[in-house]
Amino acid sequence: MPQFLPLTSLRLFFALWVLCRHWLYSYEGYGALFDIGVSSAFFDRGYLGVDGFFVLSGFILTYNYDSSSGMRRDWSEFIVARIARIYPAYIVCLCVMAVAVVGYDWVTRSNMLGSVNYSASGLFLELFMLSAWRYAGSGGWNDVGWSVSAEWFAYVCFPIFLFAAPRLNPRRILLAAGCMFAVLAIIEVTSPDHLSLSGGLARLVPEFMLGVLLCRLRRVWIDYHGYRWAALLSTAVCAVGIALHADTLFVLGAAGMILSLSYGKDALAKILSFRLLVFLGEISYCIYIVQRIPQYFFRFGRSRFPYVADMPGAMQALLLLSITIAAAILLHFTVEKPMRSWINRQFGAARRRTQLKAS
């Protein structure tokens, strides 16, 4: 199964864009974490990095697991592989955040525990990745983990997504994709802040299905030759969507970018195939899920060490970015990668193949 190197690198930019939202944009009553002297709609729309993840996830999983590829795998094998992929890093970051929040609350007497974001019932749901199994809602102990919970829903229901997506007929595939964009447009115009809905499935379901449909369309257009500049044109569509605050238009551009980059012939694909970008793309999940921990301790440390707070905002941002990437690399090599291998060996396809040989 070939690896889509440009799409792996694209995950990095989606993750970093979410960081821009959390660090450089004022929202939910809080000021920006850093003042770098520049304000931009690009920072505001950083939540759309999650939407890009959802579409990309549907595309990659369909390519790897759809039975039409000749790789028939049972659902239990798929679930084990997905748990091995997301759960170890997820649970470690959740536990570290829980300890940090409890410790901070005890030291500062801030009385955060028991609130909407830091309740015992919420922690229970987050432990089992169930907190986002609703239309939308508040954050949590590690609030960025809501999207992982939503992804978990997609994994559990993956056979339903595959069953519902048309095959081989490009008109039906495009019609179904149009319906998904219509659903997103309705969500956007009826929500108070476009597609900036955390904590639920409202964005996940139509966007993950879009990814499934994109993969089905790629199988029909396997010899498509109009891709050489398609990713750059799709990037322009994304930029227009950001400038016009039209989130659904951005998702349309992101879908076009993912499809065109998957062929590996686009001009942008060569840039995104650089080894360093691919490596950082491989750890992008760790960058995303660990981000609140360095941010949490950085904010606390900045309040205790004035010389850090006196540094220029851009320098502070670069410092925290370096710490976050270092933490992500550590998480990748000490938790994500070894635990993924161990779980697959113990419970996944590798163990079943060994058992079959032994029998």
N, C-alpha and C positions, 0 to 999 in steps of 0.2 A: 504494500500500500504506500504510494508516494506521499511525501510530506509537502504541503503547500508552504514553502518558505516565506513568500511574501505575506501570506495570511497569518503566519506565526508572528512575523514582525508587526503586522497591523494590530495585533492584540496589545503590544507594548504601547502604541500610541493611544489606544482606547483607555488603557489603564492610567497613563500619565495625564490624559485629559480629565479623568475623574479627579485626580489629585489637584489639578488646576481649579476645579470647582470648589473643592474643600479647603484649599489654601488661599486662593486669590480672589474669592468672591464673597461678598457680604450677604448672608441669608439666615433665616430663622432667628432674627434678632441679634445675631453675632456679627461683629466686624470681621473683615478679612484677616486671616492669620498673619499675612505678610502684606506690607505696602511696598510694591516694587515700582511705584510711580506710574503705572500704566493700568488703565481699566479697559476692559474689552468684553463684547458680547461673547467672544470665544470662551472666556473664563466662566461666564454665567452658564453657558450651555454645556459645561463639562459633564453633566449628568447623562448626556447623550452617548457618552462612551459605553455606558451600560447597555443602551439599545443596540449599539454596534456589536457588543459581545453576544447579545441574545440572537441576533441574526446569524452571526458567524458560527455560533454554537450549533444552531439547527442545521446549517450547511455542512459543517465538518462531520457531525455525528451521522447525518444521513449518508454522506459519502462513505463513511467507514462501516456502517452497520446495515444499510438498506439491503434487503435480500436481492434486489435486482442487480447488485454488484457481484453476485455469486458467492458472497461471504455470509452464509446463513448462520447466525449465532442465536442461541436461545436467550430469553429475556433475563434469566438469572445470571448468566455470564456477563451480560451487558451491565446489569446493576452492580455486580461486584466490581467490574472495571471502573465504573463511574464513582462508586464509593471510594475506591483506592485512589482515584484521581483528585477528589475534592475534599474528602472528609478529614484526613490527618492534619493538613495545614489549617483547615477551618476550625477544628476543635481546639488545637493548640492556641490559636489567636483568640478564640472566644474565652478560653480559660485564663489566659494572661490578662485580657481586658477585664474580666470579672474580678480577678485578684486586685488589679490596679484600681478599679472603681471602688471596691470595698475598702482598700487601703486609703485611698484619697478621701473617701467619705469619713473614715475613722479619724484621720489626721486633721482634717479641716472642719469637721462637724457640719458639713454642707447639707446633710439630710437628703441626699439624692436617692438612696435606696427606698424602694417601694413606689417610686414614681412610674409614670407610663413607660419610660425607656428602661428602667432598672428594677423590674418586678421579678419575683420568684417564678411566677407563672410564665413570664416572658423568657426567662433563662431556660426553663424546662423545654419550651417549644424550640428555642434556638439550639439546644443540645441535640435535638432530633431533626433539625433543619425543617421545621414546620411553621416557623413564624410568618412566612410570607404567603402561606396558602390561603389567601383572601384577596379581595379586589385591590385594596391598598391599605396602608396603615402607618403607624409611627415606627421609629427606628428601634434599636435594641441595645444590648450590652456591647456588641460589636456591630454597629448599625450597618456597615457596608455588607455584612453577611446576609442581608435580606435578599440580595440578588442570587447568592448561592442557594438559598432556600428555594427561590423561584426556579432556578435551574434544576434543582432536585425534583421539583414537581414535573418539569419537562421530561426528565429521565424516567420517572415512574410511569408517565403517560406516553412515552415515546412510541410504543406500538400504535396508539390511537392517532398520533400525528401522522405516522406513515400511512395508516389505513385511510385517513381523511384526505391526504394529498393525491391529486390526480397523477397518473403515470402516462408517459409517452406522448400524450396529446398536448402540444404546446399551447393551443387556444384555451383548453381547460385549465392548464397550469397558470397561464397569464390571467385568466378570469378569476381564479382562486386568489392569486396574488393581489389583484385589484380589490377584491373583497377585504383582504387583510389590511391594505392601505386605507380603505374606507373605515374600517373599525378603528384604526389608529387615529384617523382624522376626527372621528366622533369623540374618542377619548380626549384628544387634544383640545377641541373646542369646548368641551364640557367640564374640563378641569380648571382649577384656579391658576395653575402655572404650567400650561402646555403639557408636555409629557413627563414633567418632573414629579412623578408619583412613586414614592418609595414604599417598600414594605408589602408588595402584593403582586398579583398576577396580571394586572391590567395590561402592562406592556409586554410581559413575557410571552403570553399565548399567541398573539398575532405576529410578533416578531420572530419567535422561534419557528412558527409555521412558515413564515417568509423564507427563512433559511432552508427549511425542508423543500419548499417549492423551488428555490434557486438551484438546489442540487438536482432535482428532477429535471429542471429546464436545461441544466448543463449536460445531462446525459442525452437529451434530445439534440442539443446543439454542440455535440462533441467535436465537430469539425468547423465550428464557427470561426470566421477569420476577421471579424470586425472589432477585434479587441485591442489593437495596438495602441490606440490613444483613449480607449474607453475608460480606463481608471482615472486618467487625468480629467476627462470630461465629467466623470462621476464625482470627483473631488470638487470640481467647480459647482456642481449641483448642491453638494454638501455645504459649501461656503455660502451659496445663496440662501439655503435654508437657515443657516445660522444668522446671517445678516437680517433676514426678514422675520426671524423668530418663528419660523414655520418648521416645527420639529418633524412632522410627517414627511416634508420634502427632504429633510436631511436623511431620514431613514431610507427614502427612495434612492438617494445618491449613494448611501452606504451599501445598499443591496447591489447596485450596479458596480460599485468598486470591488466588492467581494467576488462577484461573478467574473468580472474581467481579470482580476488578479489571479484567479484560480487557474487560468490557462497558462500563466507564467510567461507570456510573450509581450505583455504590456511594457511600455517604457518605464513606468513606475515600478514594475515588478523587479527589474534589475537592481534598483536602489534598495528595495526592501529585502533583497536576498543577501545583503552583506552579513557576514558571519556574526559580528557583534550585535546587530539588530535582531538577528534570529535568536541568539542566546538570550537576550533581554526579553524577547517575546516569549521564550520558553518559561521564563520565571515571572511573566506578567501576572499570572494568577496570584503568586506570592506577593508581588508588589501591591496588588489590589487588596488582598485580604489582610495584610499586615499593616497597612498604612496608618490606621488609627493608633497603633501602639507607639511608634516613634513620635507621631504628632502629639499624643497625649503626654508623653514624658518630656517632649521638647517644650510644650507650652508650660508645663510645671517647672522645668528647669529654668526657662527664661524668666519666670517670676521670681526665682531665687538668686539668679546670677545676672545682675544688671548689665554687665559688659556684653552679654549675649543679646539682650534686648536693645542695646545701643548700636549693634551692627546694622549696616544698611539692609533693608528688607530683602533685596535681591540676594545678598550674601547669606542671609538667614535661610532663605528658600533653597539655595543651592546646598547649604549644609544639611538641612533636613532631607533633601532629596538624596544626598549621598548616604545618609544614615538609613533611609528607607530602603534604598537599593541594596545596601550591605545587609540589612536585616532580611530582605527577601532572598538574597543569595544564601544566607545562613539557613533560612527556613527551607529553601529548596533542597539543599544538599544534606541537611541533618534530619528533616522530617518528611517533606513531600516525596522526594525521590526514593529513599530507602523504604518508607512505609508503603508506598505504592507497589514496589516490587514484592515486599513481604506479603501484603494482602492478596495480591494476584497469585503468588506461589501457594499460599495456604488455602485460598477459597476460590480462586478463579480458574481460567481455562488451562493453565499450565499444570495444576494439580490433577484435573480431570484427565488430561492427556497421559499423565504418568500412571494414573489408576487404570486407564484403558490398556496401556502397554503391559502393566503388571498382570492384568486379567487374561 
